[in-house]
Structure formats: C-alpha cells, structure tokens
Amino acid sequence: MNLSSLHNVTKLRAFAAGRNHCVILPIVRRAAGMATQATPTVPEVYTTSEDPEVLAFQQHQKTAARPSPAEDARTMMGLARFGVLSTVSVREDARGLPLGSVVEFAVDGSGSPIFAVSSLSSHTRDLKEDGRASLTVMAPGFQGVKDSRFTLQGRVRQVEDEDKGPLRQAFLTKYPDAFWVDFQDFKWFIMDEIAVGRYNGGFAMAKKLTPEEYSSARMDPVSPFSVPVCSHMNFDHKDDMKAMIRHYVGMQVEDVTMLDLDRLGINFDVKFKDQAFKLRLPYPQPVEDRKAIKEAIVTMTRAAASTASAGSSNA
C-alpha cells in the first residue's frame, strides 16, 4: 500500500470514529495465483468532499441520536433467535480447543443467557467440566461485517432441577413450542458470571462493555416492531422516505431501504451517485411504543412534504 492509500484509510478511520457511523470498509482481494491487488475506491461520503450534499450528510450524522452500544447489545441479545456458543472442548481428539455450536437461548432480567441443552451434545459435556464460554449473536438481517454483532464472555454453570423454574419460564416465553426442554436428557445452564462484552456495530464502532454496563442497559422497547414497520415502509412509501432524507439531511438519494428502527430513530440503506451506504435519521423525539413510531413517521413525512410543496411554489 502506498503512502497516499494509507493516508486515505487513516482519514476514513478518523471520519468513522468521529461520527459513530457504520462504514463499509472496502476489502482488498487477492485472486488465487495472482500477485496484483485491486484497490477499491473509498465512497466519497467517507472522505473529504466539496459536494454540498455530502457535506450535509457528514454534518448530520455527527449528531444523529442512536442507542448506546450497551443498549444495542441488550437488544441484539433479546431479539436473536440463535447464537454461537463457544466452549472449551473436553474431547480427547480436540481437548482444550474451542468448539462453536449454534444454540437457542433466552435471557433473564439482567441479560444473562439461559440455555436448555441435551446431555448428549458435545458443548454440554464441555460446560460440565469447564464453564468458560462465549456467546456470539448478530443483529436481525445480518449480512456481513458492516452490521452489528455482540459477544459475551464468561462462565456458564448448570442449574439444578429444583431451581430451574425461572429459567424455564424465560425460555418458553421466547420459544413457546420448545416442548423438548422437559425431556429427561435436557439440562439447564446459565451464564451469570459475565467477564466482558465485546460489541461491534460495524467498522470503527467496536467497544468493550463491562458486566455492569451490559446488565444495567435495557432492550430497546420498540425494536420488536422494526420488521413490520420497515416492511410496510419499503413496500408502500419509498418516495416518502426519500423526501424525509432530503428534508432532514439535505441529500437527494436515488434509492432507499429502511433497515431497522429503535426508540431514537431509523437506519436506512441509501444509494447516492452510485454509492451505497448507511444513513441514520433520528425522530423529532424518542418513542416508546408502536403508536408513537407511527406518529413520529407521520410527522416527519408531513414536514418533508411541506418543504417539498414550498419549494415547488417558489420555483
């Protein structure tokens, strides 16, 4: 990599860190058997630019309200249907090596993961001998490293049958059809000794969370409504979303997809001058339920329509 390319990457990291915004880092790929490397162009929105729309985007994203990493982590843990449980293998052919298993889990009131696992599973045998483990989850709709993920590291212990009541209730609340948890060979475990949480919201958005930061945060109250609201908006209101971005950000995007939402705002995937990137749009004020989401979006679309109407009148 030459000095010019290194300087651009340094500026990109600084820009992303300063804006707490998810950046898609171009990846240099080496073709098999080839010594040459392709150098993708860094999108203009993440570099120094004189384009007034790009400058407006950069300025807007600096202060766009968003959940804290701890809140985002608790939300991912609450919404995820599966996670990767990594244990320390006790099998003779792989003793001491990590073993990753896809498992279902629930969380208790403090965010501690709860597992109902078969005694026949390798990871169950691992946990009985060595409770050191990690659990990795990904945000809904995860497609790659530009999207959020979270890992908890700690110790998992087995819970005896006489104490399993609260764990069973939490698990069946999330998975009401999980009748197999009452099979004789299924045992209950909980990671209630958390060492550290490792959050990654995308490029330049990594943060280490203490057990206290993680357990004291709350799951976003409106995140369960994200999928139906986004589906409706993407199907019926593309032009309204473009108008909202034009009104609040000052950027005329060519295409837009609503990715997800939370109590503070909405995340979009947009296309601008053949560049694709994420854009954050806060609500006028925080929301706490589905009705408030609708009211906020209606307010924003009306404000955008009013601005567009005024512009047409003055043209």
C-alpha positions in Angstrom: 0.0 0.0 0.0 1.5 3.4 -1.0 1.5 6.5 1.3 -1.4 8.1 -0.5 -3.6 5.0 0.1 -2.5 4.7 3.7 -3.4 8.4 4.2 -6.9 7.8 2.8 -7.5 4.8 5.1 -6.4 6.8 8.1 -8.8 9.6 7.2 -11.6 7.0 6.8 -11.0 5.6 10.2 -11.0 9.1 11.8 -14.1 10.1 10.0 -16.0 6.9 11.0 -14.9 7.1 14.6 -15.8 10.8 14.9 -19.3 10.1 13.6 -20.1 6.8 15.3 -21.4 5.7 11.9 -21.2 2.3 10.3 -18.7 2.4 7.4 -18.3 -0.3 4.8 -14.6 -0.8 4.5 -13.5 -1.8 1.0 -11.7 -5.1 1.1 -8.6 -5.7 -1.0 -8.9 -9.2 -2.5 -6.1 -11.2 -3.9 -7.1 -13.5 -6.7 -5.7 -17.0 -6.5 -2.3 -17.3 -8.2 -2.1 -13.5 -8.9 0.4 -11.1 -7.4 -1.6 -7.9 -8.2 -4.1 -6.3 -5.9 -7.2 -4.3 -6.8 -7.8 -1.1 -4.8 -11.5 -0.3 -4.5 -12.4 3.4 -4.3 -13.5 4.7 -0.9 -17.0 6.1 -1.2 -17.0 9.9 -1.4 -19.3 10.3 1.6 -16.5 9.0 3.9 -13.7 11.2 2.6 -13.1 14.9 2.2 -15.6 16.3 -0.3 -16.7 19.6 -1.7 -20.2 18.2 -2.7 -22.7 20.2 -0.6 -25.0 17.1 -0.2 -22.1 15.0 1.0 -21.1 17.8 3.5 -24.7 18.0 4.7 -24.7 14.2 5.2 -21.4 14.2 7.1 -22.6 17.1 9.4 -25.9 15.5 10.0 -24.5 12.1 11.0 -22.2 13.7 13.6 -25.0 14.3 16.0 -27.6 11.7 14.9 -29.0 10.2 18.1 -28.6 6.5 18.4 -28.7 3.9 21.2 -25.6 3.3 23.2 -23.5 0.2 22.5 -24.8 -1.4 25.7 -28.4 -0.8 24.7 -27.8 -2.2 21.2 -26.1 -5.2 22.7 -29.1 -5.9 25.0 -31.4 -5.5 22.1 -29.5 -8.0 20.0 -29.5 -10.5 22.8 -33.2 -10.1 23.3 -34.1 -10.4 19.6 -31.6 -13.1 18.5 -33.2 -16.5 17.9 -29.9 -18.3 17.7 -26.3 -17.7 18.8 -22.9 -19.3 18.6 -21.9 -20.9 21.9 -18.2 -21.4 22.1 -16.9 -23.9 24.7 -13.6 -25.4 25.6 -13.6 -28.9 24.2 -13.0 -31.9 26.6 -13.0 -34.5 23.8 -9.7 -36.4 23.6 -9.3 -35.6 19.9 -9.6 -31.8 20.5 -9.0 -31.2 24.2 -8.5 -27.6 25.0 -9.6 -26.4 21.6 -12.6 -24.1 21.1 -15.9 -25.6 19.9 -18.6 -23.5 18.3 -22.2 -24.7 18.4 -25.4 -23.0 17.2 -27.9 -22.9 20.0 -31.2 -21.3 21.0 -31.1 -19.2 24.2 -33.1 -16.7 26.2 -32.0 -14.1 28.7 -33.1 -13.3 32.2 -33.8 -9.8 33.6 -30.2 -8.8 33.7 -29.3 -10.1 30.3 -27.7 -13.4 31.4 -28.0 -16.1 28.7 -30.1 -19.1 29.5 -29.6 -22.5 27.7 -31.6 -25.7 27.6 -29.2 -28.3 26.1 -29.1 -32.0 25.7 -26.8 -34.1 27.7 -25.8 -35.8 24.5 -24.3 -32.6 23.0 -20.6 -32.0 23.0 -21.0 -28.5 24.3 -23.0 -29.8 27.3 -20.2 -32.1 28.3 -17.7 -29.3 27.8 -19.7 -26.9 30.1 -20.0 -29.5 32.8 -16.2 -29.8 33.0 -15.2 -26.3 32.2 -17.7 -23.4 32.3 -15.6 -20.9 30.4 -17.6 -19.9 27.3 -18.7 -17.2 25.0 -21.9 -16.5 23.1 -22.0 -14.5 19.9 -25.1 -13.0 18.4 -25.8 -10.9 15.3 -28.3 -8.2 14.6 -31.5 -9.2 12.7 -30.9 -9.2 9.0 -27.1 -9.5 9.5 -25.3 -9.7 6.1 -21.7 -9.0 6.9 -19.1 -7.1 8.8 -20.8 -3.8 8.2 -23.6 -5.0 10.5 -23.8 -5.2 14.3 -22.8 -8.2 16.4 -22.0 -8.9 20.0 -20.1 -11.4 22.1 -20.4 -12.2 25.8 -17.5 -13.9 27.5 -17.9 -15.5 30.9 -18.6 -18.7 32.9 -21.6 -20.9 32.5 -23.0 -23.1 35.3 -25.6 -25.9 35.4 -28.8 -25.1 37.3 -30.3 -27.9 39.3 -33.9 -29.1 38.6 -35.3 -27.6 41.8 -34.1 -24.1 40.7 -34.9 -24.3 37.0 -38.4 -22.6 37.2 -37.4 -19.0 36.3 -35.1 -20.2 33.6 -37.7 -22.5 32.1 -40.3 -19.7 32.1 -38.0 -17.2 30.4 -37.0 -19.8 27.7 -40.6 -20.9 27.0 -41.7 -17.3 26.8 -39.3 -16.8 23.9 -39.8 -20.3 22.4 -43.4 -21.4 23.4 -43.2 -24.6 21.2 -39.9 -25.9 22.8 -41.6 -28.9 24.4 -38.3 -30.8 24.3 -36.9 -28.8 27.2 -38.8 -31.1 29.5 -37.2 -34.3 28.1 -35.2 -36.1 30.7 -31.8 -35.6 29.0 -32.2 -31.8 28.7 -30.3 -29.7 31.3 -30.4 -26.0 32.2 -27.4 -23.7 32.2 -26.9 -20.0 32.7 -24.0 -17.6 32.0 -24.5 -15.5 35.1 -20.8 -14.8 35.7 -20.1 -12.4 32.8 -16.5 -11.2 32.4 -16.8 -8.8 29.4 -19.0 -7.9 26.5 -17.5 -7.2 23.1 -19.7 -5.0 20.9 -19.1 -4.3 17.2 -21.5 -2.1 15.4 -19.6 -2.1 12.2 -16.3 -0.5 11.0 -14.8 1.8 13.7 -17.7 1.1 16.1 -16.1 -1.5 18.5 -16.5 -1.1 22.2 -15.7 -3.3 25.3 -18.6 -3.4 27.8 -18.2 -4.1 31.5 -20.6 -6.5 33.1 -22.3 -3.5 34.8 -22.7 -1.6 31.6 -24.3 -4.6 29.9 -26.6 -5.7 32.7 -27.8 -2.2 33.5 -28.8 -1.4 29.9 -32.3 -2.2 28.7 -33.5 -3.8 25.5 -34.9 -1.2 23.1 -38.7 -1.0 23.7 -39.8 -0.7 20.1 -37.3 -3.0 18.4 -39.8 -5.8 18.2 -41.9 -3.6 15.8 -39.0 -3.0 13.5 -39.7 -5.7 10.9 -43.4 -5.0 10.3 -42.9 -1.2 10.2 -39.9 -1.5 7.8 -41.6 -3.9 5.5 -44.6 -1.6 5.2 -42.5 1.5 4.6 -40.3 -0.3 2.0 -43.3 -1.6 0.1 -45.6 1.5 0.1 -43.6 4.6 1.0 -40.3 4.8 -0.9 -40.9 8.3 -2.1 -41.9 9.4 1.4 -38.6 8.1 2.7 -36.6 9.8 0.0 -38.4 13.1 0.9 -37.7 12.6 4.6 -34.0 12.2 3.9 -34.0 15.2 1.6 -35.7 17.3 4.2 -33.8 16.3 7.3 -30.3 15.6 5.8 -30.2 17.7 2.7 -29.3 14.8 0.4 -31.2 13.7 -2.7 -30.8 9.9 -2.7 -31.6 7.7 -5.7 -32.9 4.7 -3.7 -33.6 4.0 0.0 -34.4 0.9 2.1 -35.5 1.1 5.7 -33.3 -1.4 7.6 -34.4 -1.2 11.2 -35.6 1.3 13.8 -35.3 1.9 17.6 -36.6 4.3 20.1 -34.4 7.1 18.9 -34.5 6.8 15.1 -34.3 4.9 11.9 -31.4 3.3 10.0 -31.6 3.3 6.2 -29.5 1.9 3.4 -29.3 4.5 0.6 -27.9 4.9 -2.8 -26.4 8.3 -3.8 -24.5 8.8 -7.0 -23.9 5.1 -7.4 -22.6 4.8 -3.9 -24.3 2.6 -1.3 -24.0 3.4 2.4 -26.0 3.6 5.7 -27.8 6.7 6.9 -29.2 7.4 10.3 -32.4 9.6 10.7 -33.5 10.5 14.3 -37.1 11.0 15.3 -38.2 14.5 16.4 -38.4 13.0 19.9 -37.9 9.5 21.4 -40.7 6.9 21.0 -41.7 4.1 23.4 -44.4 2.1 21.6 -45.7 1.3 18.1 -48.3 4.1 18.2 -45.5 6.6 18.9 -43.5 5.2 16.0 -46.4 5.8 13.6 -46.9 9.3 14.9 -43.2 10.2 14.6 -43.0 8.9 11.0 -46.3 10.7 10.0 -44.9 13.9 11.5 -41.6 13.5 9.6 -43.3 12.7 6.2 -45.6 15.7 6.6 -42.7 18.0 7.4 -40.9 16.7 4.3 -44.0 17.1 2.1 -44.5 20.7 3.4 -40.9 21.6 2.5 -41.3 20.0 -1.0 -44.5 21.9 -1.5 -43.0 25.2 -0.5 -40.1 24.5 -2.8 -42.4 23.9 -5.7 -44.4 27.1 -5.1 -41.2 29.1 -5.1 -39.8 27.5 -8.2 
